[in-house]
Amino acid sequence: MNPFDLTGRTAIVTGGNGGIGLGMAEGLVAAGAKVAIVGRDAEKNRQALARLKGAIAIPADLTSETACRAMVQDTVERLGRLDILVNNAGINIRKAPQDYSLDEWRLVLDSNLTSAFIASQAAYPHLRVAGGGKIVNIGSMMSIFGASFVAAYGASKGGMVQLTRALACAWAKDNIQVNAVLPGWIDTALTQRARREVDGLHERVLARTPAARWGAPADLAGIAVFLCSPASDFVTGTAIPVDGGYSAQG
């Protein structure tokens, strides 16, 4: 038996139409899973589907509770079951803490953290019906470290780790494993914008990362397959850095 085989499994990857989400979705498809990617941008969805054999796209605004719950139900209706949920969708608004409006704070928390809670809650009964399943929450190095320009984002990603631990404890009895991945500086549209907005960021990241490069979305494919496959059936409640050694620098 191949413990990394996902044949017959069905997965949702929120924000799966680009960046880390697409890298993970490609890994799951390569391992045999049927995948539903969720994103608001129809053109990005179309482009992602061209790279994901047999995948489907579900357009949804995950700041809406109704849309979060509907995307889970739509996946089950279209693909027949649900075994895996990857809560990857997220945004960032980079400002000094004193400059955030409350609406901006709420938008980041709702997009990154509240959506993951609602999606997990909606997925839970379907995972139980399947006999168990996997939830992978995407945190960040900002789950651990602080930075002056990511108060809302850091709070949301710290919350993702604690949400992961709570769900892992609550649902272990149902054979549902819940883990978090904490990416470091991965080369995505989000971090490309960060490099434009934060002077010297590129050089500081390279100087601090022992691997001496930014990560690529494809670097997340392997950890996604591991955490979504039988290989990780006794791994739950963890938060795993994927950062080229960034966190090892203290």
Order of alpha helices (4+ residues) and beta strands (2+ residues): beta-alpha-beta-alpha-beta-alpha-beta-alpha-alpha-beta-alpha-beta-alpha-alpha-alpha-beta
